[in-house]
């Protein structure tokens, strides 16, 4: 147990939130404590269980969980806003929150038996590995997974279930599936030693051999079309959306929140320096003031795009409401938002001078975190911009190929 875990009480059931504004207020109430633990989060390479418990008690992990399973069912605009709020307090905590809260949406695509099994615990958290190596074959009653191993499992130390992607062999061609595994079926490999986002604890996992019942499996082809058995169980169209149009909304709020934190940290530092300067020296800082304003405006613009797209997703009548150009726009704007956040942070970090490179500097940690976050394959600029341009002039969309396993 970490020092920050002492005295954490877990309520019988998380709060149910009634609106986006209520969710954002709940996040703001938690954020001060999350911010106070930011350095410890990085040092431990793990979000403190105290933070996870507080976020959970506030009902924030249930933002996209259906109400029938105890969630608030508010949608992805609320998720982007809350993720950004928490990431502005601690980048690693915001990222882990976005993954654990947002990727739980995938559970609603599995057969109802699996949904009931997982959501039987009102405090359940589920991590993900989208590309698990290994072999899966069909057996009586389900599937057999052997030698499964995958990287980048953010928040896995807090998860009791994990969703993994792996193709099933045995047919004319591999048949991609997602499976949900209990914690007892996998081990955590402590290999998360990185330049940034150290506190996410995005360690690798290994499942040597396990049996997966048929009800804990779903075909990627059905997920891509919004036609899974589990999706048809829910009345709201949000749970019938193609999963490739949904998942990055779990992540995009994090770099935006980190960038907001960088502007805040730089402004606080600059305010202290300015107060010590004679008036004639203050006037010489005009370029720095303009740099701060430019970075802030860029972040606000990127944030507005991300939230507007999430609202489009939340309000769509079904998969048919998202044509190829809308999907390409989502992809374009995910990359735009993350890379804009990266560039805005780099812009203010350049002006911070030598004081910004010390480990004690919040800005230095945020700079490492946002540059690490923007490396995610969903935020690949070249791919996203090329794809949008293709679709805009009437060509078929290009494939989204992950880089380096992430």
Beta strands, then each sheet from edge to edge (+ up, - down):
strand 1: 126-129
strand 2: 133-139
strand 3: 142-153
strand 4: 161-169
strand 5: 175-182
strand 6: 187-189
strand 7: 203-213
strand 8: 217-219
sheet 1: 1+ 4+ 2+ 3- 7+ 6-
sheet 2: 1+ 4+ 5- 8+
end
